[in-house]
């Protein structure tokens, strides 16, 4: 006998033993039942249990979207930004309302990008953006604000700026590098 035949015989023997134990407890220890009939109408002593191989449907050919952290102290803007980003097939993996929670979220989920409001309650958003951009996985950081005149120029870490009013238009797609 080959290995396959041995394993089939072993599985068949185990299945038979399990079936006998189950039926024995069901029939008060009387297996086979005293009627002389098999316990199941279609059971056969030579029945084989073989593993089945399911068709692999695990491959999903759709493009994997970009993951992003959105940081803003305005809950309404967080909700709007999340909806806009999701229409671009960008996955919002975390949101934060201040710099401290943004850093914690970034460390936990390691997003590929971050959209950061310049005016945060606990810290300057520009400095937070620079710190996020310097993380080991180097996420893309885009700064945003309702104030279009924000001074963002920095020679150390140049970060792109997008006014909040332009969030739903083409520049965000280009800045994130999505279709």
N, C-alpha and C positions, 0 to 999 in steps of 0.2 A: 504494500500500500504506500502511496505517495503521501507527502505532507498534507496536501489538500484533502485527501480521503480521510487521513487521520483526524484532521481538524473537524471535518464534517461529522465523523463518527463521535468525536468528543462532544461537539455541540449537540448532536442528536441525543446522546446518552444523558447529558446534563438537562436538556429540555424534558426528556422523559422522566427523569428523577424529580425535577421540580413539579411537573404535572402530577406525578404520583403523590408527592407530599401534599400538594394543594388539595387534590381530590380526597386524599386520606383524611385530612382535617375536615373537609366538607361533609364526608359520609361517615363521620364518627370513627375513623380509622379503618373503615371497611373499603379497601380498594383492591381489585376492581369490585364494583358493586355486586351484590349477591345475585342480581338478575342475570349475570353472565353477559350482558350487553356491554359494548365499549362505552366509556363515559361520555363521549361525544359521538354524534351520529356519523361523522365523517372522519373519525380519527383512525390513523393507521400506525402500526408499530414501526413501520419503516419510513415514517415521515421525516424529512430532512429540513433542518433549519439552516438557511444560507443567508449570509449578509447581502444586502442590496446596496448598490451604489447609486445614489441619487444624482440626477443631472445637475451639473454645476451652473447655477444661475447667479453665482457670487460676483461675476465680473460686471461692473457698471462702467460703461464706456463714456459716460458724461464727464465733462471736465470738472475736476475738483476745484471748488471755489476758494477764494482768498479768505483767510480768517482775519478779523479786525477787532480791536478794542476801541470803544467810543467813550470819550471822556468829556463830560459837560455837566455843569451844576443845574441845568434846566431840564427837568424831567420831560417836558413837552418836546424839546429838541432831541433828547435821547430817543424818544419814541419815533419821531419823524425821521431822524438819521437812520435808525434801524430799518424802518420800512423802505427808505430809498436804497440803502445798501443791499437789502435782500432782493430787490428787483434787479439788481446788478449781479446776482448770484454770488454776493459776498456774504460770508457767514459772520454775523456779529457774535463772537464767542464770549464777550463780557462788556459790561458798561460800568462806568464809575462816575461818581459825582464830585470827587476831589482827587488831588494828587496822590495822597497816601493810599487810598483804595485802588487807584489806577496802577500804582507800582505793584501792589500785592496781586491784583488780577493779572497783570502782565507776567509776573513770575510764575503764577499758577498755570496759565493757559498758553503762554508763549505765542501770541498772535503774530501773524505775518505783517500786520500793519496797525496803525493807530491813528484815529482822528481825534485831535486834542483841541479843546477850546482854550484860547489864550487867557481868558479871565476866569480863573478858578478861585474858590474862596480861601484855600489854604496855602496856595503857592502860585507863582507865575507859570502859566501854561507853556510859555516858550522854554523855560528852564526844564520843565517836565518833559517836553518834547525832545530836547537834547539828551536828557537822561535815558528816555525810552530808546532813542535811536542808537545809543551807545551800548545797549544790552547785547549779550553774546551772540544772539541770533539776528541782530540788526534789522528790526522791523522798519518798514517804511513809515514815516511819521508825516502827517499832514496837519498843519495848524489851521484853525478856523476861528472866526469871530464875527459878530454883527458889526463891529467897527472896522471898516475897510481901510482906515488910515493907520492901522497898527504898524509899528516899526519892528520888523522882524529880521532885518539884515544882521547876519553874524558871520564872521569869517571862519570861526571854528566849526560850526555845524550848520550849513545852509539847509533850512527846512522849507518846503513849499507851503504856501498860504492859499486858502480858498475861502472867500467870504461865504457866510452861511446862506445868503440868498442865492448863491450859485450851486448849492449842494446837489440839486437834482439835475443839473445840466452836465454836458459833456466833460468839462475839465476834471471832475472827480474820477471818472472812468480812466482818463489818461494818466492822472497822478497815481492811481492805484495799479495801473497796468492791466486792467481787465477789459475784455472785448468791448 
